[in-house]
Amino acid sequence: MAGTDPVAPNFIAGSGPVPSTFNAWVQAPFAFLTSKVVFRASLQGGQSLTGPGFNHLAYDTILEDPYGGWSSGTNTWTCPAGCSGWFDVTMTAFTGNQSGSSQVQAALYLNGSLYSQTSAVWGVAGHATGSCGSVPIALYGGQDAIGGWVYSTASVSTPTVTGEWPSMEVTWISL
Protein backbone atom coordinates (compact mmCIF):
# COMPACT_ATOMS: atom_id res chain seq x y z
CA MET A 1 0.00 0.00 0.00
CA ALA A 2 2.57 2.55 -1.10
CA GLY A 3 1.69 6.08 -0.11
CA THR A 4 -0.84 5.28 2.58
CA ASP A 5 -0.69 5.18 6.35
CA PRO A 6 -1.18 1.78 7.97
CA VAL A 7 -4.81 1.06 8.80
CA ALA A 8 -5.71 -0.23 12.25
CA PRO A 9 -7.52 -3.57 11.91
CA ASN A 10 -11.11 -3.92 13.08
CA PHE A 11 -12.02 -7.02 15.06
CA ILE A 12 -15.69 -7.67 14.47
CA ALA A 13 -17.45 -9.46 17.33
CA GLY A 14 -18.27 -13.06 16.50
CA SER A 15 -16.10 -13.23 13.40
CA GLY A 16 -13.27 -15.67 12.98
CA PRO A 17 -10.64 -14.05 10.73
CA VAL A 18 -8.81 -16.43 8.45
CA PRO A 19 -4.99 -16.32 8.00
CA SER A 20 -5.30 -14.34 4.75
CA THR A 21 -7.15 -11.60 6.65
CA PHE A 22 -4.41 -11.43 9.28
CA ASN A 23 -1.78 -11.29 6.53
CA ALA A 24 -3.52 -8.31 4.91
CA TRP A 25 -3.69 -6.51 8.25
CA VAL A 26 0.01 -7.01 8.97
CA GLN A 27 1.77 -6.92 5.58
CA ALA A 28 0.54 -3.48 4.44
CA PRO A 29 1.66 -1.68 7.64
CA PHE A 30 5.01 -3.51 7.65
CA ALA A 31 5.62 -2.57 4.00
CA PHE A 32 5.11 1.09 4.93
CA LEU A 33 7.29 0.91 8.04
CA THR A 34 10.22 -0.90 6.43
CA SER A 35 10.59 1.65 3.64
CA LYS A 36 11.96 4.41 5.88
CA VAL A 37 13.70 6.68 3.37
CA VAL A 38 11.07 8.47 1.35
CA PHE A 39 13.21 10.96 -0.59
CA ARG A 40 16.88 11.44 -1.49
CA ALA A 41 18.29 14.00 -3.91
CA SER A 42 21.55 15.71 -4.75
CA LEU A 43 22.72 18.63 -6.86
CA GLN A 44 25.46 17.16 -9.04
CA GLY A 45 25.51 19.58 -11.98
CA GLY A 46 26.44 22.67 -9.99
CA GLN A 47 24.46 25.84 -9.41
CA SER A 48 25.47 29.48 -9.16
CA LEU A 49 24.74 30.97 -5.74
CA THR A 50 24.27 34.69 -5.28
CA GLY A 51 25.41 36.19 -2.05
CA PRO A 52 24.91 37.36 0.43
CA GLY A 53 21.50 35.72 0.49
CA PHE A 54 19.36 32.60 0.30
CA ASN A 55 19.36 30.42 -2.81
CA HIS A 56 16.79 27.71 -3.54
CA LEU A 57 18.69 24.52 -4.38
CA ALA A 58 17.56 22.94 -7.66
CA TYR A 59 18.35 19.29 -6.98
CA ASP A 60 19.03 17.69 -10.35
CA THR A 61 19.52 14.05 -9.36
CA ILE A 62 16.64 12.30 -7.62
CA LEU A 63 18.09 9.16 -6.05
CA GLU A 64 14.95 7.89 -4.34
CA ASP A 65 11.32 9.01 -4.43
CA PRO A 66 9.06 5.95 -4.17
CA TYR A 67 5.98 8.04 -3.34
CA GLY A 68 6.41 10.57 -6.16
CA GLY A 69 6.51 13.71 -4.00
CA TRP A 70 9.24 15.60 -5.93
CA SER A 71 8.33 18.59 -8.09
CA SER A 72 11.14 19.78 -10.36
CA GLY A 73 9.12 22.90 -11.21
CA THR A 74 9.16 24.17 -7.62
CA ASN A 75 12.19 22.18 -6.43
CA THR A 76 10.21 20.94 -3.45
CA TRP A 77 9.21 17.57 -2.06
CA THR A 78 5.56 17.32 -0.99
CA CYS A 79 4.67 14.79 1.68
CA PRO A 80 2.31 12.40 -0.16
CA ALA A 81 -1.33 12.19 0.88
CA GLY A 82 -1.78 9.53 3.54
CA CYS A 83 1.85 9.74 4.70
CA SER A 84 1.47 12.28 7.51
CA GLY A 85 3.91 11.92 10.39
CA TRP A 86 7.31 12.85 11.74
CA PHE A 87 10.23 12.92 9.33
CA ASP A 88 13.94 13.53 9.72
CA VAL A 89 15.37 15.84 7.06
CA THR A 90 19.14 15.69 6.57
CA MET A 91 20.85 18.30 4.42
CA THR A 92 24.37 19.09 3.28
CA ALA A 93 25.53 22.20 1.48
CA PHE A 94 29.00 23.10 0.27
CA THR A 95 30.45 25.66 -2.12
CA GLY A 96 32.82 24.91 -4.94
CA ASN A 97 35.14 27.65 -3.66
CA GLN A 98 37.12 25.86 -0.97
CA SER A 99 39.37 28.84 -0.27
CA GLY A 100 37.12 30.07 2.53
CA SER A 101 36.06 33.29 0.80
CA SER A 102 32.44 32.25 1.25
CA GLN A 103 30.47 30.69 4.05
CA VAL A 104 27.27 28.68 3.63
CA GLN A 105 24.45 27.55 5.85
CA ALA A 106 21.91 24.92 4.81
CA ALA A 107 18.30 25.90 5.39
CA LEU A 108 15.05 23.92 5.26
CA TYR A 109 11.97 25.66 3.92
CA LEU A 110 8.45 24.47 4.72
CA ASN A 111 5.65 25.73 2.47
CA GLY A 112 7.81 28.65 1.31
CA SER A 113 8.89 29.85 4.77
CA LEU A 114 12.12 29.29 6.65
CA TYR A 115 11.68 26.32 8.98
CA SER A 116 15.20 25.66 10.22
CA GLN A 117 18.57 27.14 9.39
CA THR A 118 21.83 25.53 10.29
CA SER A 119 23.56 26.64 13.44
CA ALA A 120 26.95 25.92 14.90
CA VAL A 121 25.75 22.35 15.44
CA TRP A 122 25.21 21.93 11.70
CA GLY A 123 28.50 23.53 10.68
CA VAL A 124 31.45 21.39 9.61
CA ALA A 125 34.24 21.89 12.12
CA GLY A 126 37.06 23.92 10.61
CA HIS A 127 35.30 24.10 7.26
CA ALA A 128 33.79 27.52 6.58
CA THR A 129 32.49 26.53 3.15
CA GLY A 130 30.20 23.71 4.25
CA SER A 131 27.24 22.93 6.43
CA CYS A 132 25.33 19.76 7.27
CA GLY A 133 22.79 18.50 9.77
CA SER A 134 19.34 17.09 10.31
CA VAL A 135 16.12 18.29 11.85
CA PRO A 136 12.91 16.43 12.81
CA ILE A 137 9.77 17.89 11.27
CA ALA A 138 6.06 17.03 11.33
CA LEU A 139 4.60 16.93 7.83
CA TYR A 140 0.96 16.69 6.85
CA GLY A 141 0.44 14.45 3.83
CA GLY A 142 -0.74 16.11 0.64
CA GLN A 143 -0.15 19.63 1.99
CA ASP A 144 3.35 20.26 3.34
CA ALA A 145 6.16 20.87 0.85
CA ILE A 146 9.81 21.20 1.84
CA GLY A 147 12.82 22.40 -0.08
CA GLY A 148 16.52 22.86 0.41
CA TRP A 149 17.95 26.34 0.50
CA VAL A 150 21.43 27.58 1.18
CA TYR A 151 22.57 30.91 2.54
CA SER A 152 25.84 32.03 0.97
CA THR A 153 27.91 35.02 2.07
CA ALA A 154 29.40 35.45 -1.42
CA SER A 155 28.54 34.75 -5.05
CA VAL A 156 29.97 31.28 -5.69
CA SER A 157 28.91 27.94 -7.18
CA THR A 158 28.05 24.61 -5.65
CA PRO A 159 30.67 21.89 -6.19
CA THR A 160 30.48 19.30 -8.96
CA VAL A 161 32.92 16.94 -7.24
CA THR A 162 31.62 13.56 -6.07
CA GLY A 163 31.06 13.57 -2.32
CA GLU A 164 30.69 17.36 -2.08
CA TRP A 165 27.31 17.71 -3.77
CA PRO A 166 24.57 19.50 -1.84
CA SER A 167 22.00 16.90 -0.83
CA MET A 168 18.72 16.36 1.01
CA GLU A 169 17.32 13.16 2.48
CA VAL A 170 13.87 12.74 4.02
CA THR A 171 13.36 9.74 6.32
CA TRP A 172 10.09 8.73 7.95
CA ILE A 173 10.36 8.49 11.75
CA SER A 174 6.87 7.86 13.16
CA LEU A 175 3.20 8.74 13.02
C-alpha positions as CSV (number, residue, x, y, z in Angstrom):
1,M,0.0,0.0,0.0
2,A,2.6,2.5,-1.1
3,G,1.7,6.1,-0.1
4,T,-0.8,5.3,2.6
5,D,-0.7,5.2,6.4
6,P,-1.2,1.8,8.0
7,V,-4.8,1.1,8.8
8,A,-5.7,-0.2,12.3
9,P,-7.5,-3.6,11.9
10,N,-11.1,-3.9,13.1
11,F,-12.0,-7.0,15.1
12,I,-15.7,-7.7,14.5
13,A,-17.4,-9.5,17.3
14,G,-18.3,-13.1,16.5
15,S,-16.1,-13.2,13.4
16,G,-13.3,-15.7,13.0
17,P,-10.6,-14.1,10.7
18,V,-8.8,-16.4,8.4
19,P,-5.0,-16.3,8.0
20,S,-5.3,-14.3,4.7
21,T,-7.1,-11.6,6.6
22,F,-4.4,-11.4,9.3
23,N,-1.8,-11.3,6.5
24,A,-3.5,-8.3,4.9
25,W,-3.7,-6.5,8.2
26,V,0.0,-7.0,9.0
27,Q,1.8,-6.9,5.6
28,A,0.5,-3.5,4.4
29,P,1.7,-1.7,7.6
30,F,5.0,-3.5,7.6
31,A,5.6,-2.6,4.0
32,F,5.1,1.1,4.9
33,L,7.3,0.9,8.0
34,T,10.2,-0.9,6.4
35,S,10.6,1.7,3.6
36,K,12.0,4.4,5.9
37,V,13.7,6.7,3.4
38,V,11.1,8.5,1.4
39,F,13.2,11.0,-0.6
40,R,16.9,11.4,-1.5
41,A,18.3,14.0,-3.9
42,S,21.6,15.7,-4.7
43,L,22.7,18.6,-6.9
44,Q,25.5,17.2,-9.0
45,G,25.5,19.6,-12.0
46,G,26.4,22.7,-10.0
47,Q,24.5,25.8,-9.4
48,S,25.5,29.5,-9.2
49,L,24.7,31.0,-5.7
50,T,24.3,34.7,-5.3
51,G,25.4,36.2,-2.0
52,P,24.9,37.4,0.4
53,G,21.5,35.7,0.5
54,F,19.4,32.6,0.3
55,N,19.4,30.4,-2.8
56,H,16.8,27.7,-3.5
57,L,18.7,24.5,-4.4
58,A,17.6,22.9,-7.7
59,Y,18.4,19.3,-7.0
60,D,19.0,17.7,-10.4
61,T,19.5,14.1,-9.4
62,I,16.6,12.3,-7.6
63,L,18.1,9.2,-6.1
64,E,15.0,7.9,-4.3
65,D,11.3,9.0,-4.4
66,P,9.1,6.0,-4.2
67,Y,6.0,8.0,-3.3
68,G,6.4,10.6,-6.2
69,G,6.5,13.7,-4.0
70,W,9.2,15.6,-5.9
71,S,8.3,18.6,-8.1
72,S,11.1,19.8,-10.4
73,G,9.1,22.9,-11.2
74,T,9.2,24.2,-7.6
75,N,12.2,22.2,-6.4
76,T,10.2,20.9,-3.4
77,W,9.2,17.6,-2.1
78,T,5.6,17.3,-1.0
79,C,4.7,14.8,1.7
80,P,2.3,12.4,-0.2
81,A,-1.3,12.2,0.9
82,G,-1.8,9.5,3.5
83,C,1.8,9.7,4.7
84,S,1.5,12.3,7.5
85,G,3.9,11.9,10.4
86,W,7.3,12.8,11.7
87,F,10.2,12.9,9.3
88,D,13.9,13.5,9.7
89,V,15.4,15.8,7.1
90,T,19.1,15.7,6.6
91,M,20.9,18.3,4.4
92,T,24.4,19.1,3.3
93,A,25.5,22.2,1.5
94,F,29.0,23.1,0.3
95,T,30.4,25.7,-2.1
96,G,32.8,24.9,-4.9
97,N,35.1,27.7,-3.7
98,Q,37.1,25.9,-1.0
99,S,39.4,28.8,-0.3
100,G,37.1,30.1,2.5
101,S,36.1,33.3,0.8
102,S,32.4,32.2,1.2
103,Q,30.5,30.7,4.0
104,V,27.3,28.7,3.6
105,Q,24.5,27.5,5.8
106,A,21.9,24.9,4.8
107,A,18.3,25.9,5.4
108,L,15.1,23.9,5.3
109,Y,12.0,25.7,3.9
110,L,8.5,24.5,4.7
111,N,5.7,25.7,2.5
112,G,7.8,28.7,1.3
113,S,8.9,29.9,4.8
114,L,12.1,29.3,6.6
115,Y,11.7,26.3,9.0
116,S,15.2,25.7,10.2
117,Q,18.6,27.1,9.4
118,T,21.8,25.5,10.3
119,S,23.6,26.6,13.4
120,A,27.0,25.9,14.9
121,V,25.8,22.4,15.4
122,W,25.2,21.9,11.7
123,G,28.5,23.5,10.7
124,V,31.4,21.4,9.6
125,A,34.2,21.9,12.1
126,G,37.1,23.9,10.6
127,H,35.3,24.1,7.3
128,A,33.8,27.5,6.6
129,T,32.5,26.5,3.1
130,G,30.2,23.7,4.3
131,S,27.2,22.9,6.4
132,C,25.3,19.8,7.3
133,G,22.8,18.5,9.8
134,S,19.3,17.1,10.3
135,V,16.1,18.3,11.9
136,P,12.9,16.4,12.8
137,I,9.8,17.9,11.3
138,A,6.1,17.0,11.3
139,L,4.6,16.9,7.8
140,Y,1.0,16.7,6.8
141,G,0.4,14.5,3.8
142,G,-0.7,16.1,0.6
143,Q,-0.1,19.6,2.0
144,D,3.4,20.3,3.3
145,A,6.2,20.9,0.9
146,I,9.8,21.2,1.8
147,G,12.8,22.4,-0.1
148,G,16.5,22.9,0.4
149,W,17.9,26.3,0.5
150,V,21.4,27.6,1.2
151,Y,22.6,30.9,2.5
152,S,25.8,32.0,1.0
153,T,27.9,35.0,2.1
154,A,29.4,35.5,-1.4
155,S,28.5,34.7,-5.1
156,V,30.0,31.3,-5.7
157,S,28.9,27.9,-7.2
158,T,28.0,24.6,-5.6
159,P,30.7,21.9,-6.2
160,T,30.5,19.3,-9.0
161,V,32.9,16.9,-7.2
162,T,31.6,13.6,-6.1
163,G,31.1,13.6,-2.3
164,E,30.7,17.4,-2.1
165,W,27.3,17.7,-3.8
166,P,24.6,19.5,-1.8
167,S,22.0,16.9,-0.8
168,M,18.7,16.4,1.0
169,E,17.3,13.2,2.5
170,V,13.9,12.7,4.0
171,T,13.4,9.7,6.3
172,W,10.1,8.7,8.0
173,I,10.4,8.5,11.7
174,S,6.9,7.9,13.2
175,L,3.2,8.7,13.0
